[in-house]
Amino acid sequence: MQKKLIALALASAFAAPAFAATSNVDISGQMNLSVDYLDSDNAANGGNVGVSSNASNIIFKGSEDLGGGLNAIWQIQTYFSAGGTGNSDTFNGSAQDGVGSGNTFVGLNGGFGTVIVGKNESPVKMLSRKTDFFDTQIGNSSNLTSVDTAGLGFDTRPNNQVAYTTPSMSGLSGTVAYFSAMSGVDATDAAVDGWAAAGNYENGPLMLGLGYEKHNLSNANALLSDEKVWRLAAGYAIGNFKFTGLYQKANDIAGVNSADRKVWGLGAGYNMGNILLKAQYYEAGDLNSVSNTGAQLYAVGVDYSLSKRTKLQFAYAATDNDSGAAFSAFGGGHGDNPGTSAGGNPTGFSMGVVHNF
């Protein structure tokens, strides 16, 4: 639930008189911490108990009516470590906490749609958020869907981004984004750019989405190929049940020619009053024709809502890696990620509390 403060109060608190021209500033965010037992199943890290800060963040945003149906919009999202180990939410281009480390942009919206400039989740990443029952917990799908530890990955929040989102037309909308100077490849990252596009249909119980993303790694290194991904997402709610599914195919991962991988997953949730029972399974296929490089991810959990803004979360997650794979079960939106080694089978238990404000 968002809290609204008048601009004068915010300006006094933060010594920023420029806010005085804005009618209202919305403040929202999330405190998200968990106590975890994580076993990475390798020699360097066995089983350990710790506290993890999981994408805890605060958001300041506002708008100005420019007349004629046109509005100026802005947002500053800041991730922070709320007393635990780490604060993770997969993205590119900055430290994982600090002012503006999350979705931070300025733009315009109106009858034509919305245009933003700055940093924001890619349209392809947004698709997986619609299907993941364990978004900021252990067992979230990006442990497998990102597929790429040597390059940029495909669950990103790129800097230097220009994005356009269409108005929703009977539940159908689309987003296209261009980003430059991406990070994560080599010393010539400034030459790397990319783009992504996704279409979404949400109407009643049905959600469908299709996205494509490409990173032009060859700009930075002529020996690299351009990595790319197609991602399909779906969801359907019936009664107290919700079912989700995701399929993706990535090509030339980390710029390696013909380094291709398919990932698919299914999830299900069942609501019983203030209790949500949930589970999901994701599978990463072998890397092209290289045997024993796949993995399976399992997650089961219970969410217990204490109010509209506060809930307890319990989860168990495990990744079963083939002998040549080293996928984690703890990455993505979960803060503490000790990882694993090739052939390792990481497992974890987590108990957390989430408060939205």
N, C-alpha and C positions, 0 to 999 in steps of 0.2 A: 504494500500500500504506500503510495507516494505521499510525501508531506510537502505542502506548498508554503514557501516563505516569501514575503514581499522582498523586492530587490533591495530596498534600503537596509533591511536587517542583514541581508547577506553581504552587502557592501561594507557595513560597519564591522562585521565579523572578520572579513578577509581583506579589508583595506583595499577594495577594488571598486572605486566610484563609477567605473564604466558600466557596471551592472545596473546603475540607476535608470538607464534608458529602457530597460526591459521590464515589462509589466509583472512577470512572475518568473521565478526560477524554481524548477522542480528538483528535489533532492530525493534520491532513492538508492537502494543498494542491498547488499546481502552480507551477513556474517555467517560463515560456513566453516565449521571446524569438526574434526573427527579424531577419535582415538582408534588407532589401527594396530593390528598385528600383521606385518608384511614379511613374507618369506620369499626372497628372490631366488632361492635355489641355486646359488653359486658360492664359490669358495670365499669371495670377498665379503659377501653379505648373506648371513643366515637369517633366522627369524628375529625380528625386533619389534618392540612396542614403542609407539611414538604418537605425538599429536601432529596433525596435518591441517594446514590452512588451505582450503579448497576453493580457489577463485573468489575469495572474499573481496568485495569491491564497493566503491561508492560512486554514484553518478550525479553530476550536475548537468542539467539541460534546460533549455529555454527556447522561446520563439518570440518573434516580433511581427506584428501584422503590418505589412507594407501596403495594404490596400489592393483592391481589385482581385481578391482571392489569392494573393501572393504572400508567402510568409518566409521570413528568414529563420533558420533553425540552427542550433548548435548543441553539442554534447561533449562533456569531458568525463571519461570513465577511468577510474584509477584502481588498480589492483594493489592489495597490500597483504603482508603476512600478519595474520591476526593472532600472533602468539604461538603459532605452530611452525613446523618445518616446511619451508618452501611455500610458494604460491604459484600454481601452474594453471595456465589456460592457453593451449597451443596457439602461438602466433609468431609472426616474424617482425623484426625491425626494431626492437627495443628490449630493455630489461623487463623481467617478468613482474616487477612492481614499480611503483613510482607514478608521479602525476602524468596522466594521459596515456598510461600503458594499455588501456583497454580501447573500446570503440570510441574514438575521439575525432570529431569532424565539425565542419560548418557547411551549410548548404541552403537551398531554396526548395520550397514545395508549393504546389498549387494544383489546379485542375489537370495540368500536364503530367503530374507525378512528382518525384523527388530526385534532386541532384545533390550529392554530397562530395566534399573534398576533404581528405585526411586519412584516417586509419579506420578500417572496419572489417568485420568478418567477411571472408569471400562468400559469394553466392553459393558455392559448392559446399563450404563448411556449414552454412545455414541449413542445408538439406539434412545433414546428419543430426543436427540438433533437434529436428522434428521427429526423429525416429528413435532416439537414444533414451532409454529408461534410466540410465546411470550417468547422466551428463557430467556431474562434478564428483563422482564417486569412483572407487575402484571398480574395474570391470566395464568402463565406458568404451564405446565402440571405436574411438579414435586410436586406441592401442593397436588396432589392425588396419583401420581405414586410411590412416596417414601413410602407411606402407613404406615410408622413405625416411631413414635416419641419416643418410649421407648427403641428401640434397635439401629441398625445401619442404617436402611433404604436401599433403592436400587438405589439411584442416588448419588453415592459416588465417591470420589477421594482418594483411599486408599494409605497410606504410605507403605513402606517396600514391594514394588511390583516388581515382575519380569514378564515381558509380552513379548510375541512373536506375531508378525503379519506377515502373509504370503504375498508374492507378489500378486498383482492383476492379475488374469488370466481371461481375457475376461469379466472383471467387477466383478468377484467373488473373495472375500478375506475373511480371518478369523483372529480372535485374541483370544488368550488364556492368562489369567493372574492368577498369584498366589500372595496372599498378606498375611502377618503375622502381629501379634501384632496390630490388629485393635482396635479402640476405640469406646465407646458408650454403653457398656453393664454394667460392674460393676468394682470393684477394681481389678479383675483378668483379665483385658482386654488383658494383654500381652500373654495370652494363646489362644486368639481367632485368628484363621486364616480363610481364605476363598479362593475361586477361582471363576473365571467367564470365559465364552467363548461366542463368538458371530460370526456368519457368515453374510456377507453382499453381496448383489448383486446389482450393480449399472451399468446400461447400458441404455444410452439415457434417455428417460423420466421416466424410471421405477427404483424404489428403493425397495428392500426387505431386511429385516434383522430379524434374530432370535437369541435370547441370553438366557443364563441360568447363574444364580449366586447363590452361596451357602455360608453362613456364619456358621462356625462350633462353635456355641455358647456353645455346650455341653462341649467343651474343658475347658471353663472357669467355668462352673457351671453344674454339672451333672443333676440338676433338669430342665435344659433348653433343648429344642429341637433345631435342626439346622434350621435356617430360610433360605428360598430359594425362587427364583422367576424365572418364564419363561416370556419372553417378545418378542412379535412379532410386527414389525414395517413395514409400507409400505408407499410409496409415488408415485404419478404419475402426470406428467405435460402434459397438452394438450393445445396448443395455449397459451393464456394468463392466463390460470387457472393452479393451482396446488392443488392437494388433498392429504391429509395424513390421516393415521389411525394408531392406536396403541391398542394392547390388551395385558394384562398381568394377570398372576395368581400367587399370593404369598401364600406360605404355612408356617405355624408355625411362624407367625410374632412375632418378639421380643422374640423368643424362647418358646412361648406359644403353647403347643400341639394343633393342629387342629384350630389354629387361622388363618384362610384362608380368602383371599379377592381377588376379581376380579376387575380390572379397565380397562375401555376401553375409547377411545376417537376418535374424528374426527376433522379434520381441513381443511380449504379451504382458498386460497388466489387468488386474481385477480389483475394482473398488468395492469395499465393504464399509460404508459409512466414512469414518475418518481413517481407515486403514487401506493402504494400497499394497497388494501383493504383486510382485513383478519379477520377470526373468527375461534373459536374452542370451542368444547364442550367435557368435560370429565366427566365420571361418575364412582364413587367408589361404589361397591356393599356393602351390609351388611357384617359385619365381621362374617364369617361362618354362623351359624344359629341364630345369635344375631340380633334381629329386631331393626330397627331405628338407625343403625350405619353407614349408607351410606351418600353420598353427591354427588352433581352435581356442576360442575364448568363451568362458561360461560365467554367468553372473546371476545370482538370485538375491532378492532383497525384500524388505518391508519398510514402507514409509508410514509413520504414525503422526497424523496432524493433530497438534495441540490447539491450534487456532488457524485462522486464515493466513497468518503470516509466519507461524512457527511450527516446525515439524522435527521429529526424530527420524533418523535413517539407520537402517541396519543392512549390511551387505556382505556377501561372500563372493569372491571372484577367483578364477584360476585360468591360466593360459597353459595349454599343452603344446609345447614347441616340438617340431621335428628336430632331428639332430643338427641341421644346418640353419636353424632359425633362432632368433633371440627377441621375440616380441614380449613386451611387458604386460602386466595386468593392472598397472597402477598409474599410467600416464594420462595425458589429456588434461581434463579439468581438475583432477585430483592433485594436490600439491606435492606430497611426498612420493617420489618414484625412484626406488633403489635399482630398478631395472633387473636384468638377468643376463646370463651368458648363453651361448649357443647350446641348444638342447635342454636348457633349463625349463622348469615347470613352476613358475611363480604362483603363489597362492596368498590370499589375504582375507582377513576379517576386519570389518569396520563398523564403528558405532559413532554416529555424528548428530549434530544439531544444526539446523539451518533457520535463520531468522531473516526475513525480508522486511525492509523498512522503506 
